[in-house]
Amino acid sequence: MNASPVSVVTEPSHASLHRRSTALPAVYEMRTLCTDAERDEAAALVQDRQRWLTTRSLPVPAQADIPAIFRNPQTRPAGLFEDGKLLACMIPERDPGLRWGQGPCLYLGCIHTLPDQPDDITRLITLWASDFAARLDLRLVRTETLARHALDAEPVAALLHRLTGMGWDVQGSGRGREGDRVARLELAAESRPGLSALIGCRVHEPQAAPSDRGSA
């Protein structure tokens, strides 16, 4: 998971979301990317994000071709949209349990956001993931973010501080699913009945994730 300079989004109250849901369509939409064009758009976003990270000497996943994962029709990625514009993409999976976490969870893999976007996008993903996991009868959301150095060293320390402020808990560090050194993140599921007024959801039920491939 990655994010850019801090910007605060507050979650609307249940009453205000209910009023909006009766009058206006959702501002954002999270949906499964079903067409070749949508998957190509996600792959392009990933490439843009990786270039942005590289030009700032920030860590990039070692896996050779993440864009190809999004183009693969066997993968079921999801994207966050605003007025038809793709803001972020990821691969949600129903994971039977990572070695570093106990019990089943909604696992968010390969999360990429548009370059130079504020933390608002990450906060929206957090709200959606927590609610989506609850609707799947899962107690937790898990993900990983690159952490090549100690967790209290920059730039990862600032990122983790922002993520914990959004409700994520840091569960230490270790080898991630793809072999990179990562910080392990966990989020409690929480039903948010009025969230559909802010974020519409058309994400297919996630597939079971492959067995853990490298956590230590």
C-alpha positions in Angstrom: 0.0 0.0 0.0 1.3 3.5 -0.7 0.1 7.0 -0.1 1.2 10.6 -0.8 1.2 13.8 1.3 -1.4 14.0 4.1 -4.9 15.1 3.4 -7.8 14.5 5.8 -11.1 12.9 4.8 -13.7 12.4 7.5 -16.2 9.7 7.2 -19.8 11.1 6.7 -22.3 10.5 9.4 -24.8 7.7 8.9 -27.7 10.2 8.7 -26.0 12.3 6.0 -25.1 9.2 4.0 -28.7 7.9 4.2 -30.1 11.3 3.0 -27.6 11.3 0.1 -28.3 7.7 -0.9 -31.9 8.5 -1.5 -31.1 11.4 -3.8 -27.7 11.1 -5.5 -25.5 8.3 -6.9 -22.3 7.4 -5.1 -19.4 9.8 -5.6 -16.9 6.9 -6.0 -17.3 3.3 -7.3 -15.2 0.2 -6.5 -15.7 -2.5 -9.1 -14.2 -5.6 -10.6 -12.2 -4.8 -13.7 -13.9 -7.2 -16.3 -12.8 -5.9 -19.7 -9.5 -5.9 -21.5 -9.7 -2.1 -21.6 -10.2 -1.8 -17.9 -7.3 -4.2 -17.1 -5.0 -2.3 -19.5 -5.9 1.0 -17.8 -5.0 -0.6 -14.5 -1.7 -1.9 -15.9 -0.9 1.6 -17.1 -1.7 3.1 -13.7 0.7 0.6 -12.1 3.5 1.5 -14.6 2.9 5.2 -13.9 3.1 4.6 -10.1 6.3 2.6 -10.5 8.0 5.3 -12.5 6.9 7.9 -10.0 8.5 5.9 -7.2 11.7 5.2 -9.1 12.3 8.9 -10.0 12.0 9.7 -6.2 14.4 6.8 -5.3 11.6 5.1 -3.4 11.3 1.3 -3.3 9.5 -0.6 -6.1 8.4 -4.2 -5.8 11.0 -6.7 -7.0 8.5 -8.7 -8.9 9.3 -8.3 -12.6 6.0 -7.6 -14.2 3.1 -6.5 -12.0 1.3 -4.8 -14.9 1.0 -8.3 -16.5 -0.9 -9.5 -13.5 -3.5 -6.9 -14.0 -3.7 -7.7 -17.8 -4.2 -11.4 -17.1 -7.9 -12.3 -17.7 -7.6 -15.0 -15.0 -6.9 -12.3 -12.4 -9.9 -10.5 -10.9 -8.6 -7.1 -10.0 -10.7 -4.2 -8.6 -10.5 -0.5 -9.3 -11.6 2.6 -7.5 -13.2 5.1 -9.9 -14.4 8.7 -9.7 -16.5 9.9 -12.6 -15.0 7.1 -14.7 -11.4 8.0 -13.8 -9.4 5.1 -12.3 -7.8 6.3 -9.0 -6.5 3.0 -7.7 -6.3 -0.7 -8.4 -5.7 -3.8 -6.4 -6.3 -7.6 -6.3 -8.8 -8.6 -3.5 -8.5 -12.2 -2.4 -10.1 -14.4 0.2 -7.0 -15.6 1.9 -7.3 -18.7 4.1 -4.6 -17.3 6.4 -1.1 -15.9 5.9 1.7 -17.3 8.0 1.9 -14.0 9.8 -1.8 -13.7 10.6 -4.3 -16.0 12.3 -7.6 -16.9 10.6 -9.1 -16.0 7.3 -9.2 -12.5 5.9 -9.8 -10.3 2.9 -6.3 -9.8 1.5 -5.5 -6.8 -0.7 -2.6 -7.5 -3.0 -0.8 -5.2 -5.5 -2.4 -2.0 -4.3 -1.4 0.9 -6.5 -2.8 4.5 -6.5 -2.4 7.3 -9.0 0.9 9.2 -8.5 0.7 12.6 -6.6 -2.7 11.8 -5.2 -3.5 12.7 -1.6 -4.1 10.2 1.2 -7.8 10.5 0.5 -7.6 7.6 -1.9 -6.0 5.4 0.7 -8.6 6.4 3.2 -11.4 5.5 0.8 -9.8 2.1 0.1 -9.6 1.6 3.9 -13.3 2.4 4.5 -14.4 0.2 1.6 -12.2 -2.8 2.5 -13.4 -2.7 6.1 -17.0 -2.8 5.1 -16.5 -5.3 2.2 -14.8 -7.7 4.6 -17.7 -7.4 7.0 -20.2 -8.2 4.2 -18.1 -11.3 3.4 -18.3 -12.4 7.1 -14.5 -11.9 7.5 -13.2 -10.3 10.6 -10.0 -8.8 9.1 -8.4 -7.2 6.1 -4.7 -7.7 5.6 -2.2 -6.2 3.2 1.6 -5.6 2.9 3.6 -2.5 2.1 7.3 -2.4 1.1 9.7 -1.8 4.0 13.3 -2.4 2.9 14.6 -0.9 6.2 13.6 -0.6 9.8 10.0 0.4 10.3 11.0 3.5 12.3 13.1 4.7 9.4 11.9 7.1 6.7 10.0 7.0 4.4 8.2 4.0 5.7 7.7 5.4 9.2 5.7 8.4 7.9 3.6 6.1 5.7 2.9 3.7 8.6 2.0 6.6 10.9 -0.6 7.8 8.4 -2.0 4.3 7.9 -2.3 3.7 11.7 -4.2 6.9 11.9 -6.7 5.4 9.4 -7.2 2.3 11.5 -4.6 -0.1 10.3 -2.4 -2.0 12.8 1.2 -2.8 12.0 1.9 -6.5 12.6 5.7 -6.3 12.3 7.8 -7.0 9.2 9.2 -9.9 7.3 9.2 -11.5 3.8 6.1 -10.8 1.9 4.2 -13.0 -0.5 6.5 -12.0 -3.4 9.7 -12.2 -1.5 10.2 -8.5 -0.7 10.7 -7.2 2.8 7.4 -5.7 3.9 5.5 -4.2 6.8 2.5 -6.3 7.6 -0.8 -4.5 8.1 -4.1 -5.6 9.5 -7.5 -3.8 9.7 -10.6 -4.8 11.6 -13.7 -5.4 9.5 -16.6 -3.0 10.2 -20.0 -2.9 8.7 -20.8 0.6 7.4 -24.4 0.6 6.2 -24.4 4.1 4.8 -21.1 3.9 3.0 -22.8 3.0 -0.3 -23.8 6.7 -0.6 -20.1 7.6 -0.9 -18.6 4.4 -2.5 -20.7 2.2 -4.7 -19.5 -1.4 -4.7 -19.6 -3.8 -7.6 -16.8 -6.1 -6.7 -17.2 -9.8 -7.3 -16.7 -12.2 -4.4 -13.0 -12.7 -4.2 -11.3 -15.9 -5.2 -9.3 -17.9 -2.6 -5.8 -16.6 -2.7 -2.8 -18.9 -3.5 -1.1 -20.4 -0.5 1.5 -18.1 1.1 4.7 -18.1 -0.9 7.3 -16.5 1.2 6.4 -15.0 4.5 8.9 -15.6 7.3 
